[in-house]
Structure formats: structure tokens, C-alpha cells
Amino acid sequence: MVADHGLWGLRGEFETALQAGIGEYLQTWHTEHKQHSEWRHLQPYPTWPESLTYWITCLHFHNWQVWEYEDYCRGDDDNKLIWAKRNLDRHNQLRVNAVEKIDEELITNAQRPGPECPVNSETVGSIIDRISVNALKLYHTLELRGDQEQRLSILRAQDELLTRCASELVAEIVRGTRMCVPYKQLKMYNDPVMNKRMTKEYHKRHFAG
């Protein structure tokens, strides 16, 4: 749970968490990735208690992993394709879980909204997800050679706008003047209960020789 520092303390804690979770670890992860042939050795984040910083960092880590595995999926090594796709799906689900946890942390600790309070369809967690992906694009664009100033300018402007939108939405949630309802994605593709193609029985019935 977020520490109780009062309503405006919650907004300040959010802004600190956003800066820490998105800004501080990407270079470390890339450095560690280059040092290890297998990604299971990577430590995505310190063993913090669950908090806004923890879940924002989780989200950013899993977005980074999705990015890296997608590169393998688009490569010409078919032997790695299945391995990459399964890991991509796993991290994508963990990304979704982190988005929901961010929203739960904020809404649980915010002012209870009135009955006529307007509802925002996009949650804070989903905005942070977009900030995270934009940060990955910015990081990898900086690695490119040649003139990338136009692209970098767009990405930096988007980062500034999204960060402001998230901060302003948090401020409204904290005041109780706007509410977000946590959006449950309820993904089906990686749930064996919901996706019959994941079951052994399905594969035996349709693919048995």
C-alpha cells in the first residue's frame, strides 16, 4: 500500500515513483543483458515491498522484455521464434498485471469520489504504460546513427505530454474530482481455461498423427 502522507503527499509519491520506475533502470537492464546469455539471470528490480514505485518499475521491466522478445520474433532464426513468442506472452501478461496494480494502489488511497464525479476511461496505469513504451522508443532511437532529431523531438514532446496528463489525472483522483475504474483486460489467449487451444486434449484431438 502507498504510505499515507495525506492527499497531496500521494501525488508527490506518484511523481517520485514515476521518475524512479521509468528513468533509473533501463540502462542497467541493458548492461546486464549484454553480460548474460540467458535472461533468467536478470533482476528486474530490487526486492521492495509492493508500492507505486515497485509496480511502475515492474511495468517498465516487462515492457522492455516484450520489446526484446519481439525483436527475436522478427528475426530470421525460426528456432528461437517459439521460445521468444512464449516469453513475450508471459511478459505481456505480467505487464497487464502491473498496470492493474498501479491503478489499485492509487484508487485505494485516493479520496472517495462523489456520485456525480466524471469518469476517465483511460486509467493512470494505462497512461504510464504508454510513457514506458515511449521511453523505450526514445532509448533505442538514441542508439541509432544518423540524424534522428525530428524523431527524438517528437518522442520527447510525447513524454512531456503523457507525464503531464498522468500527473494531472492523479491530482484529480486525489482530490476526488475525477475517478478511474480499474480496467480488467481479462486476456484469454494465455489462459488454458478460456483458450481451448492451450489444452493437451485439444492438441491430441487436432494434431495427433
N, C-alpha and C positions, 0 to 999 in steps of 0.2 A: 504494500500500500504506500501511497505517497505520504510523506511526512506532513503533519498538519502544521503549516506555518501561516494559516489564515488564507483568505481567498486570493489576495494578490501575491502571497508567497507561493501559491500553487502555479500562478502564471510564470513567476520568476523561475521556479523549479523546472517548469516545462522548457523555457528558453535555454536554460543551462543544460538540460538533458538533451535537447536537440543539437546544440553545439557539440557536446561531448560525444553523443552517439553517432552523428554523421561525420564529424570533422576529424576525429583523432585517430581512427583505427585503420583506415583504408590502406595507407602506405605500409603500415605494419603487416597487414594481412598479405599484401603483395610480396613483401620481402620474405615473409615466412613461406609463402607458396613456392618461391624460387629455391628455397633451401630444402624443401621436402618433395620427394617424388610422389608421395601419396598424401592426399588432402586430409585424411583422417587424423593426421598429426596436428592439424591446425587447431588453435584455441581461439574461438571467435571473440570471447570477451572474458573479463575477469569473473570470478565466482562471486558476483554481487548478489545481494538479496533482490527479489523482484521489485522493480521500481520503474519509473518512466525511462530513466537512462538505460537500465537493463534492457527493456523491451525495444526501445528505439535502436540500440546497438544490435540486438538480435535481428531486427528487421533489416538493418543495413547489411549485416553479415550475410543473411540468406539471399538478399538481392544480389550481392556480389557473387555468391556461389552460383545462383541461377545464371548470371551473366557469363561466368567462366564455363559452365557446362553447356550453355547454348553455343559457345564458340566451338566446342568439341562436336556438337551435333551438326554443325555446318561444315566441319572438316571433311577430308576425303578418306578418313580411316573408319571403314564400316565396322571394324571390330570394336571400336570404342563407342559406337553410336548407342547401343542398348544400355551400356554402362552409364553413359552420360545422360540419356533420357530418364533412366530410373532415378538417378541422383538429382536431376533437375526437378522432377516431380516431387521428390521428397522435400527439397529446399523450398519449392514453391508453396507447399502446404505449410511448412514452418513459417514462411513469410506471412501467409494469410493469418496464421495463429497469432503472430506478433502484432499485426495490425489490430486485431480484435482486442488483444491485451492492452495496447496503448489506449484505446477508446474506453475500455473498462476502468483503467486506472484514473483517467480524467473524469469520467462521468460519476464514478463512485465518490469522488472527493469534491465535486462541484456543488454549487448552490442548487437546491431543488427548484426547477423552473415552474412558472405559473401555468395555469391551464391554457392560456391564450398565447403562450410563448411560441414564436416561429421555430420551425424545424429546419435544420440544414440537412440536405440529402447526402452531401459528402461529409464524412467524418474527419476528425483530426488525424486519425491513423492513416486514412487513405491519402490525405494531403502529404503526410510525412513519407509515405510510400513513394509518391511522385518526386518529392525532394531527394530521396535516396537514389532513385534511378537517374535523376538529373545530375546528381553528384558523380555517379559512375560515368556518365557520358562526358562530364567535364574532365574527370581524371584521365580517361582514355584519350580524349581529344588533345590534352596537353602532352601526351606521349607521341603524338603524330608529328611527322616532319612537314615542313612547308607552311604556307600562310594559312592559319586556322583562325584568324582574328574575328572574322564575321561569325563563325560558328561559336567561338568562345564568348563573344559578346552576347549572343542570343541565350546561351546556357547560363551565363552569369545573371542576366536580366530575369530569366525564368526562376533561378534560385532565389533571387531577392523577392520576387513577387510571391512565390509559393510560401516562403518563410514568413513573409508579412501576413499572408492570408491565414496561415496556421496560427500565428501568434494572436491575430485579431479574433479569430474564432474561439481560441482558448479563453481570451479575455471576456468574450460574451457568455461563454459557458460558465465561467467562474462567477460572473455577475448574475447569472440566471436569466439573462435577457434573450438567450438563444439556446436551443437544445439540439443534440445529435442523438439519434437512436443507433446503437451499435448494429452494424450491418453484418449479418451472418451469411457468409458466402455458401456454406453447406456444399462444398465441392463434392462431386460424385465420382470423378474419374479414378481417384485413388482409394476409394472405399469399397472393399470387397462385398460389403452388404448391399451397396447401392449399384455397383457395377458388376454385372454377372460375368463379364469377360475376364475378371481377375480371378475367378474361382478355378480350382483344378478340375472340377466336374465339367465346366464349360469347355476347357481345352481338351479334355478327354473325348467329349462328345463331338467336337468340331474338327479337331486336328489329329486325332488318333489315326495311325496308319492302318 
